[in-house]
Amino acid sequence: MKRWQIILAAAVCGLVLLLGVGLVWFSRVQSLNLITQPMAGRSLPVDTPAKYALPYKDVTVTTRDGLKLVGWYIPPKNGALVILQHGYKNNRSEMLNEADMLYRHGYGLLISSVRAHDYSEGERITFGIEEMKDLDAWYQFVLTCSEVDPEKIGILGNSYGGMLAIDYAAQNKKIKAVATNSAFSSLNDTVETSIRFFTGLPPFPFAPLILFWGEQEAGFKASEIDATVWIKAISPRPVFLMQGGADTIISTNSGQKLFDAAGEPKELWYDADVPHAQFDTLRAQEFEKRVVAFFDKYLH
């Protein structure tokens, strides 16, 4: 081999190595962005329940591992209460529309936030591994509210919040009814769709690399985040699942996968034209009719 060929081959190998190192480093940065959320970069509430003239209180709880979480409490008129859980990298105000709707039908609301979101403490997002401590802290708070019948507590979550709702209800048999608006079925099932949306990057080669770094940094396996496994433990308590076919944030078959895995009683509302977690706005009248009927049936 001639000298210039040796030099060229070495240069090409060096460039490939440099690109490989850059790809790995860039993937790790993207992974950290997806599983961490410092206060400075968060979505924070602009509106409060006062916008809807709801009789709310600012409330806080402390988790078993010492994190302070913020929420809003609205007492019930019928003894029943629904915990409302926001989605990934969102905040409590996301759930105000649902709160107003349910309060008009007599329900109390605990509009919760979880670690690394809103004004709550913590910066690491673990997709349910640690957040179960958060929802349990909120549940324990609800039990201290004299207006709430402990046999009439349900939960409604959007997206990531819906996944958390399924996870928590599987662990806490006292949660009597579960409704989700665009909950993802599992991390492995939705990772390519979600990474494309949140990072703008193509699934290949980035999804496997980002998933790998996420597992290393967060200390859990993606296979552990699987709502199709958790949802089986909810039956015979009811689940009501909503999934839009125009969803670009999670896989559009998430609702069907969760429905197939769930025991009875269960219901799936699939609408091919609804984007991610927009049933309450794009299908407002039907959303109110269906969600209220669901909680009226199982929390009364």
N, C-alpha and C positions, 0 to 999 in steps of 0.2 A: 504494500500500500504506500502510495506516495505521501510525502510529508503534508502537502496541502489537504489531502483526503483525511489524514489523521486529525489535523486541526479542525476541519469541518465537522467530522464525526463527534469530536469532543465538544465542539460548540453546540451542536444539536442536542447532545446528551445533557449538556449543562442547561440549555434552554428548557428542555423537557422537565428536568429536575426542578428548575426554578418555577415553572408553571405548576407542577404538581404540588410543591410546597405552598405556592400562593393559593391554589385551590383549597387545600386543606385548611390553611389559615383563614381564608375568607369564609369557609363553611363553618368554622368554629365561631367566628364573630357573629354570623347570622344565627347560629344556634343559641348563643348567649342572649341575643336580642329577643329571641322568642320565649325564653324561659326566665328572663329577669325583667323587672320593671321598676326602676328607681322613681322616687316621687317626682323628680323634675320632669320626667317624660310622660306622666300619666294623663289619662282622660279623667277629669274631675267634674263633679256635678255643677251645672249652671242653674238648673231649676231645682226646687224642693217640692214636697207635697202641698205647700202653700199655694202653688200655681193653680191647683185644683180645689182649693179651700178645704183640704182634708185636715182633720184634727190630729196632727202628728206630734211625736216627740223625737228629738235627737237622742239616740241611745248608743251605748258602747258596751262591749263585752271584752273579756280577756280570755284567750285560749289556754289550753293546758300547757302549751309551751311558751306562754308569756307574751303573746302578741295582742295588742289592742286593736280591735276592729270597730268600725263605725256603721251605724244603720239608722233607719227610721221605723218607728213603731206607730201604728194606727189601730186603735182598739176596735173590736168587733161590735156589731149591734145584734148579732145572732149567736154569739158564743163561738163561732167557727173562725179559724185564722188560716191564711195561706202565706207561707214563706215565699218571697219573690227573690230569685237569684239572677243577677246580671250575667252577661257573657264575658268572654275573653278580652282582657284589656279594655273593658268598659267600666261603667260606674252605676251607682244606684238609680240615677235619673233615667236610665234606660227603661226601668220598670214602672215609671209613674203612670203611663197610660193604662197598664194592667191594674195598677193599684186603684186608680179612679174608677175603673169599670167594676172591679170586685167590691169596692166599698159601697157603691150605689146599690149593690145587691145584699148588703148587710155584713159582708166579710171584714174581718180585721186583717191587717197586713203587717208582716215584718219584712221590710225591704232591706235585705242584708248585703254586706260586702264581704269579700274574702281577702286574705293576705295578698300583698303586692298589687292591690287594686284600690281605687278611690283614695280616701285619706287613711286607709288601714295600714298598719305596720307590716314590715316584711318586704322583701324584694324578689323572692324566688317563687316561680309558678311551677307547681308539681302535678297539675292535672288530676288532683284528687288524693294523691298520696298523703299530703299534709293538710289539704283543705278540709278533710273530714273533721279535723279538730275545730275548724272554723264553724262549720254548719252545726256541729254538736254544741258549741258554745251558744250559738243563736237559739237552738232548740231549748237548751236549759234556761235561757232568758225567757222564752215564751212561757215556759212552765211557771214562772213567777208572776205572770200577769193574771190577776184575778178574774178579768173579764173573759178569759179564754178557757173553753172546755178542752181539757187535754186529750179527749177522745175525738176532737174535731179539728185536727191539724193536718193540712195538706201542703204541697210544695209545687211551685211552678218555676221553671228555669228556662232561660234563653240560651241556646247554643252550648257553649262551654258550661254555662250555668245549668242547662238541662242535663248534661252529662253528670255534673256534680250532684244534682237532685236524684238521679237514678242511683248513683253510688251510695249516697247517704240513706235513701229510703231502703235500700237493700240491707243496710246495717242496722237501721233503727225501725223496728217493727211498729212503732207508735205513729209513724207517718202514715196516714190513712189513705191518701190519694196523691198520685204523681202526674203532673202534666208537663210536657216539654215542647218548646217551640224551636225546632231545628237543632236538636241534640245530635252530636256525632256518635256513631256507633262504636268506633274504636280508633285509637291513634294510628295504628297501622293502616286501617281502611281509608282514612281521610288525609294522611300525611302529604300525599302528592298534591291534592287539591288545595290544601291549606297553605303549603309552602309556596305554591305558585301565587296564591292571593296575597299572603303577608310579606313575601320578599320580592315578588316579581321575577323569580328565577325559574328556569325549567326544572321539572322533577329530576331529570337525569342530566348531570351526575350529582346534583346537589341534595336531593331528598335523602338518599342513603347516608351521605356524609353528615348532613345536618342532624339526622336522627341519631347517628353514632355519637356525635359530640354532645347532643342533648342528654343521651343516656349516661355518658361519662360525667357530665357536669351536675346533673340532677340526682344521680344515684338510683335510678330505676330503669327498668326495661320497658320499651314501648309496648310490648305484649301484655304488660300488667294493666295498661289503660284500656280496658275493654268493657264497655257498657253492655254488650250483648251477653256477657257472663253475669254481670251484676243484676241485670233486669230480671233474670230468672228467679231471683230470691224475693222479688216483690210480691208475686202472686201468693195468696188470693186477693191481695189488695190491688186496686185498679190502676192502670196506666193509660194516659191519653197522649198520643204522639202526633206531632205535626211536622210535615216535611214538604218543602217546596222543590219542584223540579227545575227551577231557575236558579238554584243555589250555586254560587261560585266559591263559597268559603269552605264548605264541607262536601263530602261525596253525596250525591243526590239519592243514593240507595241506602243512606244511613237509616232513615225512618223505617223502611221495609225490613232491614236487617234487625233492627230493634224489635219491631212488631213480631217477626218470625220467632225471635228468641224469647219473647215475653210469654208468661202464662196468662190465663184468663183471670179476671175480665180485662180486656184490652181493646183499644180503638186506635186506628190510624187515619189521620186526615191528610191525604196527599193531594196537592194542587200543583199541576205541572207549570203554572205560570207565576208562582210566588217565589221571589228571591229569599235570601237567607234571613230567617227570623222576622219576617214582615207580615205574618198572618194578622197581627193585631192592627196593622195600619191599612194594608191593601184589601183585607177581607174583614173589616172592622165589625160589621153587623153579625156576620156568621161566626166570627171569632167569639164575640160576646155571647151569642146564643149557645154555642157548643161548650165553651169553657165554663160558663155559669151553670149550665145544665149538668156538666160533669161533676163539679164540686157540690151542687145542690143534691145530687143523687147520693154521693158517697160521704159527705161531711154532715148530713142532717139525720 
